[in-house]
Structures are given as structure tokens and as C-alpha cells.
Amino acid sequence: MDSSPPYLSILGVFALLSVLAVGGGAAVLPETKALTVTHFHWLADDEFRDIYGLGQLSPGPNMLMVIAIGYWVAGYPGAALAFFGFFLPSSFICFGASRLWNRFEGSQWRLAIQRGMAPIVVGLMAAGTVSVARVAIEGWITAALALAVFGILLARKINPAYLVAVGGVVGYFFLV
């Protein structure tokens, strides 16, 4: 059995996820979990949940969590490969697509594509939410907390960071 770090696998997995990330990183959360937890066994369910939570707390894009996954798997080289694998391919595609997109401004097919992509992106983001919820909700306390946060976010415009902090306090006192 080969025990060398899976550098090419890390680069390949995150480059694939980069290309699939239509609508943002949340759209590929189910596939990220499937590849890193189920297929390659780089992480356990709870480790994936914790890294996702860390990504939500850190400033910047929440998909910076790929760096933590790469680091977990193969140290600093793995972190760098995950970062470049995830962010470079989609950056090049976006650059090329934006040049083409701007060229066809006012076109009917451009408007049709925009209208067709919106529900797809919403669906992909919902699938990402369900994927993380399956791992994160363990019992009635976490289910009540998830519902409360969902309700608060629907009813009020509040910075989610405050709710994350409150969730951490609730978790410390009631789930430890």
C-alpha cells in the first residue's frame, strides 16, 4: 500500500470541484463531502462538519475551508494544492466567460441563460445546506438551534456571525 501523500488526488479533486462550482462554493458542498469523506476517506463526517464551521467563521470566502482540508490531508503542500486547485480553474473560466458574456450584452439568449441558471443555483445551494445539516444536526437541541437560526434569518436582517457565536455558547453549555 502506498503511504505517500496524495498530492495529485488533492489537486484533481479540488480542480474538479472548482469547475463544478456553478453559483459558488456552497453549490459543491455535497460533492466536496462525498469526495473527501466517502470516496477518499480523508475526513470523517464530524471533521468535515468542523472544517465547514471553521470556514464559516473565518473572514473571506467560506470555501477557504478547502485549504484546511488540504492541510489535514497533506500538510502545507496539500493546503497549497487544494487552494490553487479550487480557485485557479474557476478564476480562468470566469475571466474567459466574462469577456464573452460582455460581448453579448442585450442578447435574448443571454437573458434566457440568466433566468434558467437562477433556480439551478438555488437548488445547488439548498443541496449544500441539506448535506451539512445531515452531519451537523444530532438530536433535538441541535435541531431546535438550526430551526431557531433559520427563523431568525428569515425574519430579520442580522449578521450570521452573531448567530454562530450564540450557537457556540449554546453548544458549550448544552452539548459538551
C-alpha positions as semicolon CSV with decimal commas, in nm:
position;residue;x (nm);y (nm);z (nm)
1;M;0,000;0,000;0,000
2;D;0,131;0,342;-0,098
3;S;0,160;0,571;0,204
4;S;0,286;0,878;0,014
5;P;0,074;1,193;0,037
6;P;-0,198;1,205;-0,230
7;Y;-0,083;1,530;-0,390
8;L;-0,225;1,461;-0,737
9;S;-0,555;1,344;-0,587
10;I;-0,585;1,665;-0,382
11;L;-0,517;1,879;-0,687
12;G;-0,755;1,675;-0,903
13;V;-1,041;1,671;-0,654
14;F;-1,033;2,043;-0,589
15;A;-0,983;2,134;-0,957
16;L;-1,291;1,925;-1,040
17;L;-1,489;2,092;-0,763
18;S;-1,375;2,431;-0,892
19;V;-1,516;2,362;-1,235
20;L;-1,842;2,230;-1,088
21;A;-1,891;2,525;-0,851
22;V;-2,161;2,700;-1,054
23;G;-2,319;2,954;-0,824
24;G;-2,040;2,948;-0,567
25;G;-1,872;2,707;-0,333
26;A;-2,188;2,617;-0,143
27;A;-2,317;2,457;-0,462
28;V;-2,049;2,187;-0,443
29;L;-2,068;2,115;-0,070
30;P;-2,244;1,778;-0,120
31;E;-1,982;1,670;-0,374
32;T;-1,699;1,804;-0,155
33;K;-1,829;1,593;0,131
34;A;-1,879;1,289;-0,093
35;L;-1,524;1,306;-0,228
36;T;-1,339;1,395;0,091
37;V;-1,538;1,180;0,334
38;T;-1,693;0,892;0,142
39;H;-1,468;0,835;-0,158
40;F;-1,114;0,920;-0,043
41;H;-1,175;0,889;0,335
42;W;-0,962;1,193;0,404
43;L;-1,205;1,315;0,671
44;A;-1,472;1,174;0,899
45;D;-1,822;1,326;0,899
46;D;-1,759;1,526;1,214
47;E;-1,422;1,652;1,087
48;F;-1,590;1,775;0,767
49;R;-1,858;1,948;0,974
50;D;-1,596;2,114;1,194
51;I;-1,389;2,233;0,898
52;Y;-1,705;2,368;0,732
53;G;-1,788;2,554;1,056
54;L;-1,437;2,696;1,066
55;G;-1,483;2,815;0,708
56;Q;-1,800;2,997;0,810
57;L;-1,620;3,176;1,093
58;S;-1,313;3,287;0,902
59;P;-1,319;3,612;0,705
60;G;-1,332;3,585;0,328
61;P;-1,495;3,320;0,113
62;N;-1,631;3,028;0,315
63;M;-1,472;2,788;0,067
64;L;-1,134;2,873;0,214
65;M;-1,218;2,554;0,402
66;V;-1,052;2,368;0,113
67;I;-0,719;2,491;0,247
68;A;-0,792;2,331;0,584
69;I;-0,890;2,005;0,414
70;G;-0,572;2,004;0,207
71;Y;-0,366;2,078;0,517
72;W;-0,541;1,799;0,708
73;V;-0,460;1,551;0,431
74;A;-0,104;1,651;0,337
75;G;0,025;1,944;0,541
76;Y;0,132;2,271;0,381
77;P;0,180;2,126;0,031
78;G;-0,172;1,981;0,049
79;A;-0,310;2,317;0,162
80;A;-0,142;2,495;-0,131
81;L;-0,261;2,233;-0,382
82;A;-0,619;2,249;-0,253
83;F;-0,614;2,629;-0,269
84;F;-0,475;2,652;-0,621
85;G;-0,681;2,356;-0,741
86;F;-1,004;2,509;-0,617
87;F;-0,953;2,875;-0,702
88;L;-0,745;2,888;-1,022
89;P;-0,957;2,685;-1,269
90;S;-1,279;2,869;-1,186
91;S;-1,094;3,203;-1,198
92;F;-0,970;3,132;-1,550
93;I;-1,315;3,013;-1,660
94;C;-1,481;3,322;-1,510
95;F;-1,232;3,552;-1,678
96;G;-1,294;3,397;-2,018
97;A;-1,670;3,372;-1,971
98;S;-1,699;3,734;-1,856
99;R;-1,524;3,857;-2,168
100;L;-1,763;3,652;-2,383
101;W;-2,063;3,745;-2,167
102;N;-1,998;4,118;-2,202
103;R;-1,968;4,079;-2,575
104;F;-2,329;3,958;-2,599
105;E;-2,486;4,220;-2,371
106;G;-2,850;4,279;-2,461
107;S;-2,885;3,943;-2,637
108;Q;-3,206;3,743;-2,580
109;W;-3,020;3,415;-2,523
110;R;-2,806;3,580;-2,255
111;L;-3,119;3,681;-2,063
112;A;-3,265;3,330;-2,108
113;I;-2,947;3,171;-1,969
114;Q;-2,954;3,403;-1,667
115;R;-3,316;3,316;-1,595
116;G;-3,252;2,944;-1,636
117;M;-2,943;2,939;-1,415
118;A;-3,102;3,115;-1,116
119;P;-3,318;2,821;-0,999
120;I;-3,032;2,578;-1,062
121;V;-2,802;2,779;-0,837
122;V;-3,068;2,799;-0,565
123;G;-3,117;2,421;-0,585
124;L;-2,744;2,354;-0,561
125;M;-2,714;2,582;-0,259
126;A;-3,010;2,408;-0,093
127;A;-2,845;2,070;-0,156
128;G;-2,530;2,200;0,014
129;T;-2,732;2,313;0,313
130;V;-2,902;1,973;0,343
131;S;-2,566;1,794;0,314
132;V;-2,416;1,991;0,603
133;A;-2,738;1,969;0,809
134;R;-2,732;1,588;0,792
135;V;-2,395;1,587;0,962
136;A;-2,447;1,881;1,198
137;I;-2,792;1,809;1,342
138;E;-2,760;1,544;1,612
139;G;-3,059;1,541;1,844
140;W;-3,330;1,779;1,948
141;I;-3,102;2,056;2,081
142;T;-2,913;2,097;1,754
143;A;-3,238;2,064;1,556
144;A;-3,401;2,338;1,768
145;L;-3,093;2,556;1,729
146;A;-3,094;2,510;1,349
147;L;-3,465;2,596;1,328
148;A;-3,421;2,899;1,551
149;V;-3,134;3,032;1,340
150;F;-3,332;2,968;1,021
151;G;-3,632;3,154;1,163
152;I;-3,425;3,447;1,284
153;L;-3,251;3,482;0,948
154;L;-3,587;3,474;0,767
155;A;-3,745;3,730;0,999
156;R;-3,459;3,975;1,049
157;K;-3,156;4,108;0,871
158;I;-2,883;4,013;1,116
159;N;-2,517;3,931;1,074
160;P;-2,493;3,549;1,081
161;A;-2,166;3,576;1,275
162;Y;-2,367;3,674;1,584
163;L;-2,578;3,360;1,549
164;V;-2,267;3,147;1,505
165;A;-2,128;3,293;1,829
166;V;-2,454;3,226;2,013
167;G;-2,456;2,872;1,871
168;G;-2,105;2,820;2,007
169;V;-2,214;2,932;2,355
170;V;-2,522;2,708;2,344
171;G;-2,308;2,418;2,226
172;Y;-2,056;2,477;2,504
173;F;-2,318;2,475;2,780
174;F;-2,562;2,216;2,647
175;L;-2,367;1,980;2,421
176;V;-2,034;1,925;2,593
